[in-house]
Amino acid sequence: ALRDWAQALDVKVEPGRIYVNDGVVVVEQQTISTTGETGTAASAFRVVHDHVTSMFRHDDLAAALAATELTEADL
């Protein structure tokens, strides 16, 4: 389901910094829409036994880090 969702996006997403701690992963993202608009975002993932069990989109890296309680130490 996650792969299908990602492939259906109408934006290109380039990963940036990746933060990881105890099964929680936050990925900073640069986005480019099909109309050429650029932006930033971040996604938070919960990984259990090598499987993504949940995923949340955030408007920016700061929001994703705050929601997951990850810090620069988890970079």
HTML snippet that shows the backbone in 3Dmol.js (N, CA, C, O; Angstrom):
<script src="https://3Dmol.org/build/3Dmol-min.js"></script>
<div id="view" style="width:600px;height:400px;position:relative"></div>
<script>
const pdb = `
ATOM      1  N   ALA A   1       0.817  -1.191   0.000  1.00  0.00           N
ATOM      2  CA  ALA A   1       0.000   0.000   0.000  1.00  0.00           C
ATOM      3  C   ALA A   1       0.866   1.262   0.000  1.00  0.00           C
ATOM      4  O   ALA A   1       0.561   2.228  -0.699  1.00  0.00           O
ATOM      5  N   LEU A   2       1.957   1.249   0.794  1.00  0.00           N
ATOM      6  CA  LEU A   2       2.830   2.421   0.851  1.00  0.00           C
ATOM      7  C   LEU A   2       3.480   2.681  -0.502  1.00  0.00           C
ATOM      8  O   LEU A   2       3.564   3.829  -0.938  1.00  0.00           O
ATOM      9  N   ARG A   3       3.930   1.646  -1.155  1.00  0.00           N
ATOM     10  CA  ARG A   3       4.545   1.796  -2.476  1.00  0.00           C
ATOM     11  C   ARG A   3       3.537   2.357  -3.475  1.00  0.00           C
ATOM     12  O   ARG A   3       3.868   3.258  -4.246  1.00  0.00           O
ATOM     13  N   ASP A   4       2.317   1.839  -3.469  1.00  0.00           N
ATOM     14  CA  ASP A   4       1.274   2.333  -4.380  1.00  0.00           C
ATOM     15  C   ASP A   4       1.005   3.816  -4.141  1.00  0.00           C
ATOM     16  O   ASP A   4       0.881   4.592  -5.089  1.00  0.00           O
ATOM     17  N   TRP A   5       0.916   4.204  -2.879  1.00  0.00           N
ATOM     18  CA  TRP A   5       0.683   5.604  -2.543  1.00  0.00           C
ATOM     19  C   TRP A   5       1.832   6.477  -3.059  1.00  0.00           C
ATOM     20  O   TRP A   5       1.593   7.515  -3.675  1.00  0.00           O
ATOM     21  N   ALA A   6       3.069   6.059  -2.812  1.00  0.00           N
ATOM     22  CA  ALA A   6       4.231   6.850  -3.227  1.00  0.00           C
ATOM     23  C   ALA A   6       4.300   6.986  -4.746  1.00  0.00           C
ATOM     24  O   ALA A   6       4.655   8.048  -5.257  1.00  0.00           O
ATOM     25  N   GLN A   7       3.969   5.936  -5.456  1.00  0.00           N
ATOM     26  CA  GLN A   7       4.023   5.982  -6.916  1.00  0.00           C
ATOM     27  C   GLN A   7       2.911   6.853  -7.501  1.00  0.00           C
ATOM     28  O   GLN A   7       3.041   7.348  -8.621  1.00  0.00           O
ATOM     29  N   ALA A   8       1.829   7.042  -6.763  1.00  0.00           N
ATOM     30  CA  ALA A   8       0.702   7.836  -7.261  1.00  0.00           C
ATOM     31  C   ALA A   8       0.858   9.334  -6.988  1.00  0.00           C
ATOM     32  O   ALA A   8       0.034  10.126  -7.444  1.00  0.00           O
ATOM     33  N   LEU A   9       1.882   9.730  -6.266  1.00  0.00           N
ATOM     34  CA  LEU A   9       2.078  11.150  -5.957  1.00  0.00           C
ATOM     35  C   LEU A   9       2.297  11.955  -7.224  1.00  0.00           C
ATOM     36  O   LEU A   9       2.901  11.471  -8.182  1.00  0.00           O
ATOM     37  N   ASP A  10       1.806  13.183  -7.225  1.00  0.00           N
ATOM     38  CA  ASP A  10       2.023  14.058  -8.376  1.00  0.00           C
ATOM     39  C   ASP A  10       3.195  15.005  -8.122  1.00  0.00           C
ATOM     40  O   ASP A  10       3.275  16.079  -8.718  1.00  0.00           O
ATOM     41  N   VAL A  11       4.096  14.600  -7.239  1.00  0.00           N
ATOM     42  CA  VAL A  11       5.287  15.383  -6.953  1.00  0.00           C
ATOM     43  C   VAL A  11       6.489  14.453  -6.890  1.00  0.00           C
ATOM     44  O   VAL A  11       6.372  13.274  -6.555  1.00  0.00           O
ATOM     45  N   LYS A  12       7.632  15.006  -7.217  1.00  0.00           N
ATOM     46  CA  LYS A  12       8.891  14.275  -7.095  1.00  0.00           C
ATOM     47  C   LYS A  12       9.470  14.613  -5.727  1.00  0.00           C
ATOM     48  O   LYS A  12       9.513  15.779  -5.338  1.00  0.00           O
ATOM     49  N   VAL A  13       9.911  13.598  -5.003  1.00  0.00           N
ATOM     50  CA  VAL A  13      10.436  13.798  -3.658  1.00  0.00           C
ATOM     51  C   VAL A  13      11.887  13.335  -3.619  1.00  0.00           C
ATOM     52  O   VAL A  13      12.200  12.194  -3.959  1.00  0.00           O
ATOM     53  N   GLU A  14      12.767  14.241  -3.198  1.00  0.00           N
ATOM     54  CA  GLU A  14      14.188  13.921  -3.046  1.00  0.00           C
ATOM     55  C   GLU A  14      14.500  13.872  -1.553  1.00  0.00           C
ATOM     56  O   GLU A  14      14.268  14.854  -0.848  1.00  0.00           O
ATOM     57  N   PRO A  15      15.023  12.746  -1.057  1.00  0.00           N
ATOM     58  CA  PRO A  15      15.337  12.667   0.368  1.00  0.00           C
ATOM     59  C   PRO A  15      16.543  13.524   0.730  1.00  0.00           C
ATOM     60  O   PRO A  15      17.463  13.707  -0.068  1.00  0.00           O
ATOM     61  N   GLY A  16      16.516  14.035   1.938  1.00  0.00           N
ATOM     62  CA  GLY A  16      17.633  14.796   2.488  1.00  0.00           C
ATOM     63  C   GLY A  16      18.186  14.053   3.686  1.00  0.00           C
ATOM     64  O   GLY A  16      18.469  12.857   3.612  1.00  0.00           O
ATOM     65  N   ARG A  17      18.337  14.763   4.786  1.00  0.00           N
ATOM     66  CA  ARG A  17      18.871  14.137   6.000  1.00  0.00           C
ATOM     67  C   ARG A  17      17.888  13.097   6.539  1.00  0.00           C
ATOM     68  O   ARG A  17      16.673  13.241   6.410  1.00  0.00           O
ATOM     69  N   ILE A  18      18.441  12.051   7.144  1.00  0.00           N
ATOM     70  CA  ILE A  18      17.633  10.966   7.702  1.00  0.00           C
ATOM     71  C   ILE A  18      17.997  10.803   9.175  1.00  0.00           C
ATOM     72  O   ILE A  18      19.166  10.656   9.529  1.00  0.00           O
ATOM     73  N   TYR A  19      16.983  10.831  10.016  1.00  0.00           N
ATOM     74  CA  TYR A  19      17.146  10.684  11.460  1.00  0.00           C
ATOM     75  C   TYR A  19      16.550   9.338  11.864  1.00  0.00           C
ATOM     76  O   TYR A  19      15.473   8.971  11.395  1.00  0.00           O
ATOM     77  N   VAL A  20      17.247   8.600  12.733  1.00  0.00           N
ATOM     78  CA  VAL A  20      16.782   7.260  13.120  1.00  0.00           C
ATOM     79  C   VAL A  20      17.034   7.039  14.607  1.00  0.00           C
ATOM     80  O   VAL A  20      18.101   7.368  15.124  1.00  0.00           O
ATOM     81  N   ASN A  21      16.032   6.474  15.288  1.00  0.00           N
ATOM     82  CA  ASN A  21      16.208   6.061  16.673  1.00  0.00           C
ATOM     83  C   ASN A  21      15.104   5.086  17.035  1.00  0.00           C
ATOM     84  O   ASN A  21      13.919   5.412  16.957  1.00  0.00           O
ATOM     85  N   ASP A  22      15.501   3.894  17.430  1.00  0.00           N
ATOM     86  CA  ASP A  22      14.587   2.894  17.994  1.00  0.00           C
ATOM     87  C   ASP A  22      13.340   2.655  17.138  1.00  0.00           C
ATOM     88  O   ASP A  22      12.218   2.671  17.643  1.00  0.00           O
ATOM     89  N   GLY A  23      13.550   2.436  15.850  1.00  0.00           N
ATOM     90  CA  GLY A  23      12.440   2.111  14.965  1.00  0.00           C
ATOM     91  C   GLY A  23      11.668   3.296  14.427  1.00  0.00           C
ATOM     92  O   GLY A  23      10.709   3.119  13.676  1.00  0.00           O
ATOM     93  N   VAL A  24      12.068   4.504  14.799  1.00  0.00           N
ATOM     94  CA  VAL A  24      11.435   5.713  14.275  1.00  0.00           C
ATOM     95  C   VAL A  24      12.408   6.360  13.295  1.00  0.00           C
ATOM     96  O   VAL A  24      13.581   6.559  13.610  1.00  0.00           O
ATOM     97  N   VAL A  25      11.909   6.687  12.104  1.00  0.00           N
ATOM     98  CA  VAL A  25      12.733   7.282  11.057  1.00  0.00           C
ATOM     99  C   VAL A  25      12.057   8.557  10.573  1.00  0.00           C
ATOM    100  O   VAL A  25      10.863   8.558  10.273  1.00  0.00           O
ATOM    101  N   VAL A  26      12.816   9.637  10.498  1.00  0.00           N
ATOM    102  CA  VAL A  26      12.329  10.894   9.920  1.00  0.00           C
ATOM    103  C   VAL A  26      13.205  11.221   8.728  1.00  0.00           C
ATOM    104  O   VAL A  26      14.432  11.201   8.824  1.00  0.00           O
ATOM    105  N   VAL A  27      12.571  11.521   7.602  1.00  0.00           N
ATOM    106  CA  VAL A  27      13.290  11.855   6.377  1.00  0.00           C
ATOM    107  C   VAL A  27      12.925  13.278   5.961  1.00  0.00           C
ATOM    108  O   VAL A  27      11.758  13.591   5.722  1.00  0.00           O
ATOM    109  N   GLU A  28      13.933  14.124   5.880  1.00  0.00           N
ATOM    110  CA  GLU A  28      13.751  15.475   5.344  1.00  0.00           C
ATOM    111  C   GLU A  28      13.576  15.344   3.835  1.00  0.00           C
ATOM    112  O   GLU A  28      14.233  14.510   3.213  1.00  0.00           O
ATOM    113  N   GLN A  29      12.701  16.155   3.235  1.00  0.00           N
ATOM    114  CA  GLN A  29      12.405  15.990   1.811  1.00  0.00           C
ATOM    115  C   GLN A  29      12.336  17.324   1.081  1.00  0.00           C
ATOM    116  O   GLN A  29      11.810  18.309   1.598  1.00  0.00           O
ATOM    117  N   GLN A  30      12.876  17.332  -0.122  1.00  0.00           N
ATOM    118  CA  GLN A  30      12.701  18.439  -1.057  1.00  0.00           C
ATOM    119  C   GLN A  30      11.663  17.962  -2.067  1.00  0.00           C
ATOM    120  O   GLN A  30      11.775  16.850  -2.584  1.00  0.00           O
ATOM    121  N   THR A  31      10.668  18.773  -2.351  1.00  0.00           N
ATOM    122  CA  THR A  31       9.600  18.363  -3.260  1.00  0.00           C
ATOM    123  C   THR A  31       9.563  19.252  -4.497  1.00  0.00           C
ATOM    124  O   THR A  31       9.843  20.449  -4.433  1.00  0.00           O
ATOM    125  N   ILE A  32       9.211  18.639  -5.621  1.00  0.00           N
ATOM    126  CA  ILE A  32       9.009  19.365  -6.874  1.00  0.00           C
ATOM    127  C   ILE A  32       7.707  18.860  -7.475  1.00  0.00           C
ATOM    128  O   ILE A  32       7.582  17.678  -7.795  1.00  0.00           O
ATOM    129  N   SER A  33       6.726  19.766  -7.628  1.00  0.00           N
ATOM    130  CA  SER A  33       5.428  19.364  -8.176  1.00  0.00           C
ATOM    131  C   SER A  33       5.511  19.240  -9.692  1.00  0.00           C
ATOM    132  O   SER A  33       6.488  19.657 -10.313  1.00  0.00           O
ATOM    133  N   THR A  34       4.479  18.666 -10.267  1.00  0.00           N
ATOM    134  CA  THR A  34       4.436  18.515 -11.724  1.00  0.00           C
ATOM    135  C   THR A  34       4.374  19.868 -12.421  1.00  0.00           C
ATOM    136  O   THR A  34       4.672  19.963 -13.612  1.00  0.00           O
ATOM    137  N   THR A  35       3.989  20.922 -11.690  1.00  0.00           N
ATOM    138  CA  THR A  35       3.950  22.268 -12.266  1.00  0.00           C
ATOM    139  C   THR A  35       5.239  23.042 -12.013  1.00  0.00           C
ATOM    140  O   THR A  35       5.353  24.205 -12.399  1.00  0.00           O
ATOM    141  N   GLY A  36       6.217  22.395 -11.359  1.00  0.00           N
ATOM    142  CA  GLY A  36       7.513  23.015 -11.127  1.00  0.00           C
ATOM    143  C   GLY A  36       7.674  23.730  -9.798  1.00  0.00           C
ATOM    144  O   GLY A  36       8.736  24.287  -9.523  1.00  0.00           O
ATOM    145  N   GLU A  37       6.639  23.723  -8.970  1.00  0.00           N
ATOM    146  CA  GLU A  37       6.742  24.359  -7.659  1.00  0.00           C
ATOM    147  C   GLU A  37       7.628  23.516  -6.750  1.00  0.00           C
ATOM    148  O   GLU A  37       7.540  22.288  -6.751  1.00  0.00           O
ATOM    149  N   THR A  38       8.487  24.183  -5.969  1.00  0.00           N
ATOM    150  CA  THR A  38       9.372  23.469  -5.057  1.00  0.00           C
ATOM    151  C   THR A  38       8.983  23.755  -3.620  1.00  0.00           C
ATOM    152  O   THR A  38       8.355  24.772  -3.325  1.00  0.00           O
ATOM    153  N   GLY A  39       9.360  22.857  -2.736  1.00  0.00           N
ATOM    154  CA  GLY A  39       9.074  23.038  -1.326  1.00  0.00           C
ATOM    155  C   GLY A  39       9.842  22.042  -0.494  1.00  0.00           C
ATOM    156  O   GLY A  39      10.640  21.258  -1.006  1.00  0.00           O
ATOM    157  N   THR A  40       9.589  22.086   0.791  1.00  0.00           N
ATOM    158  CA  THR A  40      10.197  21.137   1.709  1.00  0.00           C
ATOM    159  C   THR A  40       9.099  20.483   2.527  1.00  0.00           C
ATOM    160  O   THR A  40       8.013  21.039   2.695  1.00  0.00           O
ATOM    161  N   ALA A  41       9.390  19.323   3.022  1.00  0.00           N
ATOM    162  CA  ALA A  41       8.467  18.576   3.868  1.00  0.00           C
ATOM    163  C   ALA A  41       9.305  17.561   4.631  1.00  0.00           C
ATOM    164  O   ALA A  41      10.530  17.540   4.510  1.00  0.00           O
ATOM    165  N   ALA A  42       8.651  16.735   5.402  1.00  0.00           N
ATOM    166  CA  ALA A  42       9.326  15.636   6.086  1.00  0.00           C
ATOM    167  C   ALA A  42       8.305  14.537   6.322  1.00  0.00           C
ATOM    168  O   ALA A  42       7.111  14.796   6.472  1.00  0.00           O
ATOM    169  N   SER A  43       8.793  13.319   6.353  1.00  0.00           N
ATOM    170  CA  SER A  43       7.936  12.177   6.651  1.00  0.00           C
ATOM    171  C   SER A  43       8.524  11.413   7.821  1.00  0.00           C
ATOM    172  O   SER A  43       9.742  11.287   7.951  1.00  0.00           O
ATOM    173  N   ALA A  44       7.643  10.907   8.668  1.00  0.00           N
ATOM    174  CA  ALA A  44       8.050  10.091   9.805  1.00  0.00           C
ATOM    175  C   ALA A  44       7.502   8.688   9.602  1.00  0.00           C
ATOM    176  O   ALA A  44       6.343   8.508   9.227  1.00  0.00           O
ATOM    177  N   PHE A  45       8.340   7.708   9.851  1.00  0.00           N
ATOM    178  CA  PHE A  45       7.972   6.306   9.674  1.00  0.00           C
ATOM    179  C   PHE A  45       8.221   5.549  10.965  1.00  0.00           C
ATOM    180  O   PHE A  45       9.152   5.864  11.706  1.00  0.00           O
ATOM    181  N   ARG A  46       7.395   4.560  11.232  1.00  0.00           N
ATOM    182  CA  ARG A  46       7.633   3.597  12.309  1.00  0.00           C
ATOM    183  C   ARG A  46       7.980   2.295  11.615  1.00  0.00           C
ATOM    184  O   ARG A  46       7.227   1.825  10.762  1.00  0.00           O
ATOM    185  N   VAL A  47       9.119   1.704  11.973  1.00  0.00           N
ATOM    186  CA  VAL A  47       9.589   0.470  11.347  1.00  0.00           C
ATOM    187  C   VAL A  47       9.692  -0.609  12.421  1.00  0.00           C
ATOM    188  O   VAL A  47      10.369  -0.428  13.433  1.00  0.00           O
ATOM    189  N   VAL A  48       9.014  -1.732  12.189  1.00  0.00           N
ATOM    190  CA  VAL A  48       9.037  -2.862  13.108  1.00  0.00           C
ATOM    191  C   VAL A  48       9.390  -4.109  12.311  1.00  0.00           C
ATOM    192  O   VAL A  48       8.712  -4.441  11.339  1.00  0.00           O
ATOM    193  N   HIS A  49      10.440  -4.794  12.715  1.00  0.00           N
ATOM    194  CA  HIS A  49      10.897  -6.005  12.017  1.00  0.00           C
ATOM    195  C   HIS A  49      11.043  -5.759  10.514  1.00  0.00           C
ATOM    196  O   HIS A  49      10.572  -6.551   9.699  1.00  0.00           O
ATOM    197  N   ASP A  50      11.700  -4.652  10.158  1.00  0.00           N
ATOM    198  CA  ASP A  50      11.978  -4.284   8.764  1.00  0.00           C
ATOM    199  C   ASP A  50      10.725  -3.983   7.936  1.00  0.00           C
ATOM    200  O   ASP A  50      10.790  -4.007   6.707  1.00  0.00           O
ATOM    201  N   HIS A  51       9.606  -3.706   8.569  1.00  0.00           N
ATOM    202  CA  HIS A  51       8.368  -3.350   7.869  1.00  0.00           C
ATOM    203  C   HIS A  51       7.876  -1.991   8.365  1.00  0.00           C
ATOM    204  O   HIS A  51       7.847  -1.734   9.568  1.00  0.00           O
ATOM    205  N   VAL A  52       7.493  -1.132   7.433  1.00  0.00           N
ATOM    206  CA  VAL A  52       6.913   0.156   7.801  1.00  0.00           C
ATOM    207  C   VAL A  52       5.497  -0.100   8.308  1.00  0.00           C
ATOM    208  O   VAL A  52       4.653  -0.621   7.580  1.00  0.00           O
ATOM    209  N   THR A  53       5.247   0.268   9.560  1.00  0.00           N
ATOM    210  CA  THR A  53       3.926   0.029  10.142  1.00  0.00           C
ATOM    211  C   THR A  53       3.068   1.286  10.182  1.00  0.00           C
ATOM    212  O   THR A  53       1.846   1.200  10.298  1.00  0.00           O
ATOM    213  N   SER A  54       3.700   2.453  10.086  1.00  0.00           N
ATOM    214  CA  SER A  54       2.941   3.700   9.991  1.00  0.00           C
ATOM    215  C   SER A  54       3.809   4.773   9.354  1.00  0.00           C
ATOM    216  O   SER A  54       5.037   4.695   9.361  1.00  0.00           O
ATOM    217  N   MET A  55       3.134   5.779   8.801  1.00  0.00           N
ATOM    218  CA  MET A  55       3.831   6.867   8.121  1.00  0.00           C
ATOM    219  C   MET A  55       3.007   8.132   8.285  1.00  0.00           C
ATOM    220  O   MET A  55       1.785   8.112   8.134  1.00  0.00           O
ATOM    221  N   PHE A  56       3.683   9.233   8.596  1.00  0.00           N
ATOM    222  CA  PHE A  56       3.017  10.518   8.783  1.00  0.00           C
ATOM    223  C   PHE A  56       3.774  11.587   8.017  1.00  0.00           C
ATOM    224  O   PHE A  56       5.003  11.639   8.075  1.00  0.00           O
ATOM    225  N   ARG A  57       3.053  12.444   7.296  1.00  0.00           N
ATOM    226  CA  ARG A  57       3.665  13.564   6.575  1.00  0.00           C
ATOM    227  C   ARG A  57       3.598  14.808   7.460  1.00  0.00           C
ATOM    228  O   ARG A  57       2.625  15.029   8.182  1.00  0.00           O
ATOM    229  N   HIS A  58       4.647  15.604   7.385  1.00  0.00           N
ATOM    230  CA  HIS A  58       4.719  16.846   8.150  1.00  0.00           C
ATOM    231  C   HIS A  58       5.109  17.977   7.214  1.00  0.00           C
ATOM    232  O   HIS A  58       5.774  17.751   6.203  1.00  0.00           O
ATOM    233  N   ASP A  59       4.700  19.190   7.547  1.00  0.00           N
ATOM    234  CA  ASP A  59       4.992  20.347   6.701  1.00  0.00           C
ATOM    235  C   ASP A  59       6.478  20.661   6.625  1.00  0.00           C
ATOM    236  O   ASP A  59       6.955  21.199   5.626  1.00  0.00           O
ATOM    237  N   ASP A  60       7.207  20.324   7.686  1.00  0.00           N
ATOM    238  CA  ASP A  60       8.641  20.606   7.674  1.00  0.00           C
ATOM    239  C   ASP A  60       9.372  19.674   8.636  1.00  0.00           C
ATOM    240  O   ASP A  60       8.758  18.930   9.400  1.00  0.00           O
ATOM    241  N   LEU A  61      10.694  19.737   8.574  1.00  0.00           N
ATOM    242  CA  LEU A  61      11.527  18.864   9.398  1.00  0.00           C
ATOM    243  C   LEU A  61      11.313  19.129  10.880  1.00  0.00           C
ATOM    244  O   LEU A  61      11.235  18.187  11.669  1.00  0.00           O
ATOM    245  N   ALA A  62      11.218  20.387  11.269  1.00  0.00           N
ATOM    246  CA  ALA A  62      11.042  20.717  12.687  1.00  0.00           C
ATOM    247  C   ALA A  62       9.783  20.070  13.256  1.00  0.00           C
ATOM    248  O   ALA A  62       9.805  19.559  14.376  1.00  0.00           O
ATOM    249  N   ALA A  63       8.696  20.087  12.505  1.00  0.00           N
ATOM    250  CA  ALA A  63       7.445  19.479  12.968  1.00  0.00           C
ATOM    251  C   ALA A  63       7.588  17.968  13.104  1.00  0.00           C
ATOM    252  O   ALA A  63       7.087  17.380  14.062  1.00  0.00           O
ATOM    253  N   ALA A  64       8.266  17.341  12.154  1.00  0.00           N
ATOM    254  CA  ALA A  64       8.455  15.885  12.206  1.00  0.00           C
ATOM    255  C   ALA A  64       9.332  15.491  13.386  1.00  0.00           C
ATOM    256  O   ALA A  64       9.046  14.515  14.079  1.00  0.00           O
ATOM    257  N   LEU A  65      10.398  16.250  13.612  1.00  0.00           N
ATOM    258  CA  LEU A  65      11.276  15.944  14.746  1.00  0.00           C
ATOM    259  C   LEU A  65      10.543  16.154  16.065  1.00  0.00           C
ATOM    260  O   LEU A  65      10.698  15.354  16.987  1.00  0.00           O
ATOM    261  N   ALA A  66       9.756  17.203  16.169  1.00  0.00           N
ATOM    262  CA  ALA A  66       8.995  17.455  17.395  1.00  0.00           C
ATOM    263  C   ALA A  66       7.974  16.350  17.646  1.00  0.00           C
ATOM    264  O   ALA A  66       7.809  15.902  18.781  1.00  0.00           O
ATOM    265  N   ALA A  67       7.295  15.914  16.604  1.00  0.00           N
ATOM    266  CA  ALA A  67       6.262  14.878  16.748  1.00  0.00           C
ATOM    267  C   ALA A  67       6.849  13.535  17.160  1.00  0.00           C
ATOM    268  O   ALA A  67       6.193  12.752  17.847  1.00  0.00           O
ATOM    269  N   THR A  68       8.076  13.269  16.746  1.00  0.00           N
ATOM    270  CA  THR A  68       8.699  11.973  17.028  1.00  0.00           C
ATOM    271  C   THR A  68       9.698  12.027  18.174  1.00  0.00           C
ATOM    272  O   THR A  68      10.216  10.996  18.602  1.00  0.00           O
ATOM    273  N   GLU A  69       9.966  13.231  18.669  1.00  0.00           N
ATOM    274  CA  GLU A  69      10.948  13.459  19.726  1.00  0.00           C
ATOM    275  C   GLU A  69      12.361  13.065  19.307  1.00  0.00           C
ATOM    276  O   GLU A  69      13.199  12.771  20.160  1.00  0.00           O
ATOM    277  N   LEU A  70      12.636  13.057  17.995  1.00  0.00           N
ATOM    278  CA  LEU A  70      14.001  12.839  17.527  1.00  0.00           C
ATOM    279  C   LEU A  70      14.743  14.173  17.569  1.00  0.00           C
ATOM    280  O   LEU A  70      14.126  15.237  17.561  1.00  0.00           O
ATOM    281  N   THR A  71      16.077  14.103  17.614  1.00  0.00           N
ATOM    282  CA  THR A  71      16.906  15.308  17.684  1.00  0.00           C
ATOM    283  C   THR A  71      18.075  15.177  16.720  1.00  0.00           C
ATOM    284  O   THR A  71      18.225  14.160  16.043  1.00  0.00           O
ATOM    285  N   GLU A  72      18.899  16.212  16.667  1.00  0.00           N
ATOM    286  CA  GLU A  72      20.098  16.178  15.829  1.00  0.00           C
ATOM    287  C   GLU A  72      21.005  15.014  16.216  1.00  0.00           C
ATOM    288  O   GLU A  72      21.775  14.536  15.383  1.00  0.00           O
ATOM    289  N   ALA A  73      20.932  14.552  17.455  1.00  0.00           N
ATOM    290  CA  ALA A  73      21.738  13.410  17.902  1.00  0.00           C
ATOM    291  C   ALA A  73      21.343  12.127  17.177  1.00  0.00           C
ATOM    292  O   ALA A  73      22.112  11.166  17.165  1.00  0.00           O
ATOM    293  N   ASP A  74      20.158  12.099  16.576  1.00  0.00           N
ATOM    294  CA  ASP A  74      19.667  10.909  15.874  1.00  0.00           C
ATOM    295  C   ASP A  74      19.985  10.935  14.386  1.00  0.00           C
ATOM    296  O   ASP A  74      19.568  10.046  13.644  1.00  0.00           O
ATOM    297  N   LEU A  75      20.724  11.958  13.946  1.00  0.00           N
ATOM    298  CA  LEU A  75      21.097  12.096  12.536  1.00  0.00           C
ATOM    299  C   LEU A  75      22.101  11.032  12.144  1.00  0.00           C
ATOM    300  O   LEU A  75      22.535  10.987  10.993  1.00  0.00           O
TER     301      LEU A  75
END
`;
const viewer = $3Dmol.createViewer("view");
viewer.addModel(pdb, "pdb");
viewer.setStyle({}, {cartoon: {color: "spectrum"}});
viewer.zoomTo();
viewer.render();
</script>
